[in-house]
């Protein structure tokens, strides 16, 4: 290091660097960091000199830094600050190039004017140094306002979703400006008892209007929650995942069975397998664990299972009708249900090693049919209970097991055994939540 370069760095005021870092952070729209090339100019190339200048400020928790060597995007504070020792270690990784400074939470505690953030609780958290991808958890009911309002485009999967305003309302004048909000991402989180909650990153909460920040604040949950693993890996880790949720795995098994039917030169077992088309609206984890939504889910599941079985598959092999003797010797001809047809076809063509286990697994068809009782809508319409999530998980687990069993049976058919295609099959862990 030349004496001139070292001296120039030493002449830069630590106070001035800290003040500029704080000011830039608080005045930027999304609490961005300050590029240190603005402070050091050409001297940013004096790598060791810059490090020596910054280390005391990091060790005393006045600033933190992000660089392009170890951070995906150093211009935003994606993750929380580390310990001073770890922050220094991160600085040591920098060998020149992009270097961004941020004020620490300790520094901001004395600099932030809280009165500037009245009605914006999540913006205040970020102003005080929270990271973009810190998340907060909320009661499931917070989504109802958006789901039930036709002005909002609302979509959700089993792991995440998003909310925005339809263009005609966003550009129109009838909708209040404060309601023209969006959430680029929201996901799901769980506590140790597997109670489900909505999870939203702080940066997305900060971008809500003050009115909507207060709506979400009213539904804020406290306690320890973990993000759904798939949401964590895709949104924070930024990686493709092999794992899948149980609903996707069920649809894959239905698709696999229908593909086997093609090879067997038979009509498909299921009218629709939904693998390459939009899934039924209610075939997802409950957004609100109410008796009504659980009943609607059971109806949808029954339609996808029992009502979705094609009678054409059995024609010419299993009689569709049976005779039932009534009192007085009269005979009634009854049309068999699709569940009965499938059970008879399976027992005719495949011998289970454990008949009791087969019957237990197969009974899920009858269980779902029983649960789709339409009276559930009127008798206990408004009950809200997390137990419905547990009941749904149990049903989905059983459904997946029976679909997996059917997939195994169909794949073991002599015509299919060596021709099954595994493309797009879900791999890795199957998450039952």
Residue pairs with C-beta under 8 A, 6 or more apart in sequence:
1 46
1 48
1 49
5 43
5 46
5 49
6 46
6 49
8 43
9 40
9 43
9 46
9 49
9 50
9 52
9 53
10 53
12 39
12 40
12 53
14 53
14 56
14 57
14 62
16 39
17 36
17 39
17 57
17 63
17 101
18 57
18 62
18 63
18 103
18 107
20 34
20 38
20 39
21 33
21 34
21 63
21 101
21 102
21 103
22 103
22 107
22 108
22 111
24 32
24 33
24 34
25 31
25 32
25 33
25 34
25 102
25 103
25 108
26 111
26 112
26 127
30 76
30 132
30 203
30 206
30 207
31 77
31 126
31 127
31 132
31 206
32 75
32 76
33 66
33 74
33 75
33 76
33 77
33 100
33 101
33 102
34 100
34 101
34 102
35 75
35 98
35 99
35 100
36 44
36 50
36 65
36 99
36 100
36 101
37 44
37 99
39 101
40 46
40 50
43 49
43 50
44 50
44 96
44 99
45 96
47 94
47 95
47 96
50 99
51 91
51 92
51 94
54 63
54 65
54 91
54 101
55 88
55 91
57 63
58 64
58 65
58 84
58 87
58 88
58 91
59 84
59 88
60 84
61 84
61 104
61 106
61 107
62 103
62 104
62 106
62 107
63 101
63 102
63 103
63 104
63 107
64 81
64 82
64 87
64 101
64 102
64 103
64 104
65 87
65 90
65 91
65 94
65 99
65 100
65 101
65 102
66 74
66 75
66 77
66 90
66 99
66 100
66 102
67 74
67 90
67 91
67 93
67 94
67 97
67 98
67 99
67 100
68 74
68 97
68 98
69 93
69 94
69 95
69 97
70 90
70 93
71 78
72 78
72 238
74 98
74 99
74 100
75 98
75 100
76 132
76 203
77 102
77 131
77 132
78 131
78 132
78 133
79 131
79 133
80 130
80 131
80 134
81 87
81 102
81 104
81 105
81 129
81 131
82 90
102 129
103 111
103 129
104 129
105 128
105 129
105 130
107 129
108 127
108 128
108 129
109 128
112 124
112 127
112 128
114 124
116 127
117 123
117 124
117 127
119 210
119 211
119 213
119 214
120 206
120 210
120 213
121 213
121 214
121 217
122 136
122 202
122 205
122 206
122 208
122 213
122 216
122 217
123 206
123 213
125 134
125 202
125 206
126 132
126 202
126 203
126 206
130 202
131 202
132 201
132 202
132 203
133 201
133 202
133 203
133 235
133 236
134 201
134 202
135 187
135 189
135 199
135 200
135 201
135 202
135 227
136 199
136 200
136 202
136 205
136 216
136 220
137 189
137 197
137 198
137 199
137 220
137 221
137 223
137 225
138 197
138 198
138 199
138 200
138 216
138 219
138 220
138 221
139 197
139 198
139 219
139 221
140 196
140 197
140 198
140 286
140 287
140 288
140 289
141 219
141 288
141 384
142 198
142 215
142 216
142 219
143 154
143 156
143 161
143 163
143 186
143 198
143 287
143 288
144 287
144 288
145 215
146 152
146 154
146 163
147 154
147 287
151 165
151 166
151 169
151 175
151 179
152 163
152 164
152 165
152 166
153 163
153 164
153 165
153 166
154 161
154 163
155 161
155 162
156 284
156 287
157 284
158 188
158 245
158 247
158 248
158 284
158 285
159 187
159 188
159 228
159 230
159 231
159 234
159 245
160 185
160 186
160 187
160 188
160 228
160 231
160 234
160 235
161 186
161 187
162 182
162 183
162 184
162 185
162 186
163 181
163 182
163 183
163 186
164 182
164 183
165 175
165 179
165 180
165 181
165 182
169 175
169 180
170 180
177 209
178 209
178 210
178 211
178 212
179 209
179 211
179 212
180 209
181 207
181 208
181 209
181 212
182 207
183 200
183 204
183 208
184 204
185 200
185 201
185 204
185 235
186 198
186 199
186 200
186 204
187 198
187 199
187 200
187 227
187 228
187 231
187 235
188 196
188 197
188 198
188 199
188 227
188 228
188 231
188 285
189 196
189 197
189 198
189 199
189 225
189 226
189 227
189 228
190 196
190 197
190 225
190 226
190 228
190 433
191 197
191 223
191 224
191 225
191 226
192 224
193 386
194 389
194 390
194 393
194 433
195 386
195 389
196 285
196 286
196 289
196 386
196 389
196 433
197 221
197 225
199 225
199 227
199 228
199 231
200 216
201 235
205 213
205 216
206 213
208 216
227 236
228 431
228 433
229 243
229 429
229 431
230 241
230 243
230 244
230 245
230 431
233 239
233 241
233 243
234 240
234 241
241 428
242 426
242 427
242 428
243 426
243 427
243 428
243 429
243 430
243 431
244 252
244 426
244 427
244 428
244 430
244 431
245 285
245 430
245 431
245 433
246 396
246 397
246 400
246 430
246 431
246 432
247 279
247 283
247 284
247 285
247 396
248 426
249 400
249 404
249 426
249 430
250 396
250 399
250 400
250 403
251 273
251 274
251 275
251 279
252 275
252 424
252 425
252 426
253 400
253 403
253 404
253 406
253 407
254 270
254 273
254 274
254 275
254 304
254 403
255 273
255 274
255 275
255 276
256 407
256 410
256 411
256 420
256 425
257 269
257 270
257 273
257 403
257 406
257 407
257 410
258 268
258 269
258 270
258 273
259 420
259 421
260 407
260 410
260 411
260 413
260 416
260 420
261 267
261 268
261 269
261 313
261 410
262 268
263 413
263 415
263 416
263 419
263 420
264 410
264 413
264 415
264 416
265 415
266 313
267 310
267 312
267 313
268 310
268 313
269 309
269 310
269 313
269 342
269 406
269 410
270 308
270 309
270 310
271 308
271 309
271 310
272 308
274 280
274 283
274 304
280 300
280 303
280 304
281 300
282 293
282 296
282 297
282 299
282 300
283 297
283 300
283 301
283 304
285 389
285 392
285 433
286 293
286 294
286 297
286 388
286 389
286 392
287 293
288 384
289 384
289 385
289 386
289 387
289 388
289 389
290 381
290 382
290 383
290 384
290 385
290 388
291 376
291 380
291 381
291 382
291 383
291 385
291 388
292 376
292 377
292 380
292 381
292 382
293 388
294 376
294 388
294 391
294 392
295 371
295 372
295 373
295 374
295 376
295 377
296 377
297 392
298 368
298 371
298 372
298 376
298 395
299 372
299 374
301 368
301 372
301 395
301 399
302 368
302 369
302 371
302 372
305 365
305 368
305 399
306 337
306 338
306 339
306 365
306 368
306 369
307 338
309 338
309 339
309 341
309 342
311 320
311 338
311 341
313 345
314 320
314 341
314 342
314 345
317 345
317 348
318 341
318 344
318 345
318 348
319 336
320 335
320 336
320 341
321 333
321 334
321 335
321 336
322 333
322 334
322 336
323 331
323 332
323 333
323 334
324 331
324 332
324 333
324 334
325 331
325 332
326 332
336 344
339 365
339 366
339 369
342 365
343 362
346 362
346 409
350 409
350 412
352 358
358 405
361 398
361 401
361 402
361 405
362 402
362 405
364 395
364 398
364 399
364 401
364 402
365 402
367 395
367 398
368 395
368 399
371 395
393 432
393 433
396 432
397 432
400 430
400 432
410 416
411 417
411 420
